[in-house]
Amino acid sequence: MKSIEAFINSSKSLRYMPVKVMIGLISMLFLNSCVDEIELDSQNFESYLVIEGIITDQEEFQEIKLTRSYDLEDNEPSVVGNASVEVNSSNGATFRFERNSDGVYISETPFSAQPGIEYVLEITTPEGTYESSAAIGQEPTLIDNISSTLTEIREETGVAILVSSSDENQGSYYKYEFEETYKIVSRYRILNDLIINEEDEFEVVPKANEEYICYNTLPSQELVLSNTADLTGSNINNYLVRFLSKEDSKLAHRYSILVKQLKISAEAHAFYTTLKNLSESENIFSQYQPGFLDGNIQSVTNSGERVIGFFTTAAVDEQRLFFSYTDYFDPIEEPRPQHYGPCEPFTPEDRNYLRELVESNQVELFGEDPPGVYSVIAARCVNCNYFGTNVQPEFWTE
């Protein structure tokens, strides 16, 4: 899932803008038909502790992510080191976490959030101590079915991924995450490579690695939420979790999606709904104005310190779906979408230029005719490893 920190910092640069500056910019938009570029200086920026934690009902190493919000001039958040992180449960168990090389805090032992048990996150850093509200373990709701269908959304044709589930209790709240894996097939299948050998000469040799068929896996980068609180029944029927345009190159050959359904609390759902609304706000006139995002974590040592984030439990179920481009489209009438861009072979007359292209891996051999005269093509048109890996996932089926 795209992190809370990423949503906060990608949703609007206006988030950290002083109100007076925001009003001034609005005035200038009305008074000027041409607007010059304005450099924004986040002088009033305040760094907040950002906490992300979802403890699932799966017996696994659980994760807590701690970062600091960053201003407009920085490129990425800073991780929080030297923190003491633990989760305490109402049945007396304590689960401690250690920081890994990526700055994520991982539980020392696998554990799961049990239904009806309360869990509290406690964090101590050099700046202070922080504690979450109690999060109660959720009763599981299983996915009944994941399906795909050809549809049109906002005048765009594509494939919709739909999820259905049923719950005995009305008023359930869900967050969906997904992981996409798709097959990549190169434009051309070339069996030989052009290299510079030990004698510092051009040489054609057989390819050592698979470059024609690859696979790529991407995590979801969006917040997908649903609930049954406003429904007459307790079931989720054919809820849209993903839409792919027929122009999306992920669909070009074979596609798989692993959909995870996280049953969460009403409070967690409300937090993620606000986060989603803020991140999807397209302009400063939206009803969802930039502001502080309240969660359920507070500073114990400084009541005036603001903390961003939410700690919750989730009951998880998942299903995987496969389909191919030909299940919905005729590749003759509707050519497959391309991932590799323009592919035109050419023959460099300047051997030094050809050497530079080969040594920098910008091109690959396309042909040799006559001997010693090499036509080449952009490497992305031949080598699928530019877009993924040639190692087929264990779960993959054709």
N, C-alpha and C positions, 0 to 999 in steps of 0.2 A: 504494500500500500504506500502511496505517496505520503511522506511523513507530515506531521502537524507543522513542523518547522518549515517544510517546503511550501505548504499551503499558505502559511502566514506571510512568507517572504515573497511568494510569487503572485499573490492575489492582487495587491495594489501597492505601488510605490508610495501612494498617498497615505498609507497606514501610519507612517511615522512623520507625516508632515504636520507642522504646527497649524492650528486652525486659521490664524491670520494669513498664513501663506496660502492655504487652500482657498480662502475667500478672495484673496488677491488674484489668484490664478483664474477663478471663475469670472471675476470682473473683467480681466484682460481678454478672456475668450469672447465676451459679449462686445467689448469696445474695439477690438481689432479684427479686421478681416484676414490679416496675415499675422501669424504668431511665430516669433523667433524661438529657437531652442532655448530652454531655460535650464540652467544647471541647479539641481536641488542639493542643498547642504543640510544634512541631518544633524544640525547642531544640538537639537533638543532630544536626540535619541537616548533612550534608556534601555539598558540591556536587561532582559527578563530571563529567568530560568524557565526552560521549556521541557516539560515532562510528558513522555508517551508510555503508556503501559496498558496492555490488554493481557490478562491472565486467562488462559483458555481451560476448557475441561479435558484437554488432551494431555496425557502423561508425557511431558516433554520438558526440555530446558526452556523456561520462560524468559522473556526479554523486557527490560526497562531501558528506555533511551533518554538520556539527559543531554541537553544542549543549551546554548545561550543564543537568544535572538540576535541578529546582526543588522547593521544599518545599511544604507543604500550603497556605501562605498566598498563594503565587503562582498566577497563572492560566495561565501559559505559559512554556516554556523560553526562555532567552536564547541568541541565536546567538553564535557565536564569530568575532570579527573579527580582522584582522591576523595571520592564520595563513598559514604557508607549507605548501602541500599538493602532494605529487607522488607519482606511482606509477612505480616502477622495475621494469623487466622483466629476466628472465635473459638476454635476447638483446641487452642493452645500451641499450634505448630508455628514455627518461625522458619522462613526460607530466606537465606542470604544470597546476595548477588555479587559477582565479581566483574570488573571491567575487562572486555576483550580488546584486541588490537584495533578494532574499528570504533572504539569508544562506546559500545553498547554494553550494558550490564546484563550478564547472563546468570541465571540461578545456578548455584553450586551443584544442585541435584535436580533431577526431573521431578515435577509434581503437577498436579491438576487442580483446578478450581471445582470443588464439590458443590452440588446443588444445596442451597439453603445455608451454606456456611459464609460468614462474613470475612472479608479480607481488607486489610488496611496497609497502604504503602507508606513506609517511613524512610526519609532520606536525610542524611546529614552531610553538608558540605562545609568548607571553611567559612562560607558566608552565613550559614545558619542551618536550622532544622525545619523540615517540611513534612506534612502529613496529609494524607488523603481522607476523604470521607469513606465510610465503610461501603464496599462493593460486595453484593451478594451473589454467590454462585448461581448460574442459570440452569433451569431444566432444559434438556436438549429438545430441539425440533429438527427432524430429519428432512432432507430434501427428497421430494417425491420424484422429481424428474427435471433434467436439463434438456432443452430442445433448441433447435435452430430453425428458422423459417425465412424465406425470401419475403422482403417487405419494402415499403417506401416510407421514409421518415423525412419530413421537411423537404419534400420533392427530390429526395436522393434515394436511389435504389441500393439495397444492400442486404446483408444477412443479420438478423436479430438473434441474440442469444437470450433465451427465456428460462426462468426458474419457477418451479412450483413446489410448494411445501404445505403441509397441514399441521395444525396445532390444536390440541384439545382446549387450550385456554385462549380466549379472545383478548386482544390488547397486547400482542407481542411486538417486539421491535428488532429490526435486523439491519446489519451492515454486511455488505457483500465485498469480497475481494476476489480477484481472479489472476490467473497466471496464463499467459498465452504462449503457445509454442507453434511455430510454423515451419514448413519445409521450404527450403530455398534451392532453386535449380538455376545454374548459371546459363547465360545466353548461349555460350559455345562450350563444347566439350573438346578441349585440346589435350592431347596426350603427352606433349613434349614441352620442355622449358628451354628458354634461351638464357644461358649463364655466361659469366666471365670466368674462364677456367684458370688453373694455376699458372699457365703460360701467359696469362693476361690476354687471352684471345676469346672471341665469341665461340660458343659451342652449344649444340643442341643435344639435350639429354632427356631421358624419360622422366616424367613427373614422379616425385617421391611421395607425394601426399594426395589424398582425395580433394579435388577442388570443384567437382561438378555438383554434388549434392551436399547441402549443409542444413543445419537447424538453428533456430534462434529462439530463446525464451525471454519474455519480458513480463515483469510484474505490473499489476494495475497501477494507473496513475490518476485515478479519479475516486471520488467518494460516491458510493452507490448505497442508498438507504431505502428501507421500506418499513411499513408497520401495518398491523391489522386493527389498530385502535379505532380507526374511522370506518371500518368495514362492518357489514352486517354479519359476516361470518368470521371464522378464525383462520382461513386458508389464504395463502398467496398463490394466485393462479396466473401463470405465464407472465411473470414480472420481468421487464426488460432490464438486463444487467449489462449488456454490451451490444453496440451496433457497429458493424463494419461496412463501410461503403464498398461497392464492387470495384472501386478504383484503388482500394487499399491493397498494397502488395502482399500483406500477410495472407490474403485469400488466394494468391496466385496458383498454389498447387494443393497442399493439404494443410489443414489447420486444426489445432486442438486447444481447448480452453479448460482449465481446472477452476471451477467456481467454488468458492468457500462462503458458506452462510454462517455469519456470526450472530447469534442471538444475544442481544445486549439489553441493558436496562433502559427505561424511558429517559432517565437523566443523561445517559451516555448518548442516546439517540438525539436528544435535544442539542447537546454540545456539538455533535458532528453535523447536525443540520445547520446550525449557525455557522460553523466553519465552512461548510459547503456553500452557503449563501454568500459569505464574504469572498470566498475564492472565485466564485463565478460572477461577481459583480463586475460589469463591463465599463461602468463610468461613474463619475462622482455624483450623478443625479439619481443613482439607484436608491431604493428605499433601504437597502442594506448598506449603511454608511460605515466607513472604517472606524474602528474603535477597539477597546480592549476586549479580549475574548476570555470570559470567565469560565473556569472549570471547577473541579472539585478538590483541588489541592491548595493548601494554605501554608504560609510560613508560621511556624510555632514561635519562633524567636522574635519576629518583627511583623506585627499585625498590619503594618502599612506597606509591606513589600508585596508586589503583585507577582503572581506565578501563572504561567500559561500551561494548560495541559489537562489531561483527564486520565484517571486510573479507573479501570473497570474490569469486569469479568465477561467471558463470552462462552457460550456453548456452540461448538463448531461442528458442522457437517460439510462434506464436500463431494462433488461428482465431477467426472471428466467427460468431455464430449469431443468427438472427432467428426469432421466432414471435409470434403474435397471441393475444389472449384467446380468440377464437372457435376457435382450434385445439384447445382443451381444455375450454372451458366454453360453455354456452348462456346468453347474456346475458339471456334471458327467464326461464329457470328459476333462474339464478344471477346476479343483478344484478352489474354491474361494481363493483369496489371504488372508493370515492371518495377523492379527495385534497383536495377543497375544503371539506369539513365542511358544516354546516347552511346551507341557502340559502333564506331566506324574504324575499321583497320586502316593503317597507313604505313608507308615505307620511308623511314627517315634516310635522307641522302647523306647527312652529316653523321659519320660514324662516332664522333665524340659525343654528339647529342644522343645517339642511340645508346651509347655506353652509359651516359648519365641517367637515362630513363630506366635502363635495366638495373643498374646498381641501386637506384632509389626505389625499386619495386613499383614504379608507376605503370609499367606495361608488362604484358606477357606475350609470348610468341603466338602469332596467328598463322603464319606460313613461311615457307622458304622456297622461293622460285625466282630465278635460278639459284643453284647452290651458292651460299654466301650472301644472298640478298634476302633480308629478313623483313617481313611485314609483321607489325605488332598491333596490339589493341589495348585499350585501357584495362588494367588488371581486374577491375571490378566486374568486367564482362565475362571473365573466365574463372576467376578464383572466388568461389562462394564464401570462403573464410573471411572475406572483408565484411560480411554481413552476419556471420554466425560461426558455428563450429561444425566440423565434419564428423563429429562424434554423435551418433544417433542416440537420443534419450532411451533409457531402459523401458519406459512406458509406451514408446511409440509403436503404433500399428498402422498398417496400410489397408 
